[in-house]
């Protein structure tokens, strides 16, 4: 291994540590998403374009991708901040828990939250201390949103620059480009596979909440918001489904014990199916078994919290790709 390659690995490891340490993961993931999507769409551009025309077309593609993703983020932002969004959902959950306390044994009722603040604390305990850093309002939330937008802009600029790289570059630049290529490949495989899994899970949940239950005369409160919540938190491995499933079961219990039991059974089946799909899709993409991914997730969650949990599959896939490139495994 050359000294340039060794230094590139060291810098890459430091970069990953700093991104997780200073909570820049949303910006990095946003930038990588724009970069990957721009490169995928750029493959469909005509091959006989002039250099100037191709660069201009790439700029337009990058701008369209950035605008589309930024619009999606803005819609999610407005949904979270609206009076009919998360706040209303949490109020519904708390009201349901308050009514359930009257019918449950005292030992169980005493551990149920009775206020929105108590529910937030319960979510903190479920998702880890780092969830306290996620603010849907105020300056902290605006800073995260600004980071995401800046990450998208950087990703778009990097994608345009990708097609203007010179083949004859210094060895160190070539080594850094190799690290970036492997990271982008790992991100492409893992994150977009997770989007597919979350989409399938959301589709099944939507069929259950919006079609199956109404056919039996059951209309769950805020069913549409629950579907959107399922997709949003489904991007968080393991813990995301724990949160959405808990909320759905609690609200179902508020309708009737039978609906609560039916929701629990349905979500357990979907959850088990998702574990199978996760191990099958993500594991196949990165050529890793389920226990490898889970071990990486547990380790990085212990060190970096929720950010480490989300980044673990991508980081592990990148490390495994690098090990194979160096013929270590």
HELIX and SHEET records of a PDB file:
HELIX    1   1 UNK A    3  UNK A   21  1                                  19    
HELIX    2   2 UNK A   25  UNK A   42  1                                  18    
HELIX    3   3 UNK A   51  UNK A   81  1                                  31    
HELIX    4   4 UNK A   86  UNK A  101  1                                  16    
HELIX    5   5 UNK A  106  UNK A  109  1                                   4    
HELIX    6   6 UNK A  116  UNK A  127  1                                  12    
HELIX    7   7 UNK A  129  UNK A  133  5                                   5    
HELIX    8   8 UNK A  138  UNK A  162  1                                  25    
HELIX    9   9 UNK A  171  UNK A  207  1                                  37    
HELIX   10  10 UNK A  208  UNK A  212  3                                   5    
HELIX   11  11 UNK A  213  UNK A  215  1                                   3    
HELIX   12  12 UNK A  223  UNK A  233  1                                  11    
HELIX   13  13 UNK A  239  UNK A  255  1                                  17    
HELIX   14  14 UNK A  257  UNK A  286  1                                  30    
HELIX   15  15 UNK A  290  UNK A  304  1                                  15    
HELIX   16  16 UNK A  306  UNK A  325  1                                  20    
END                                                                             
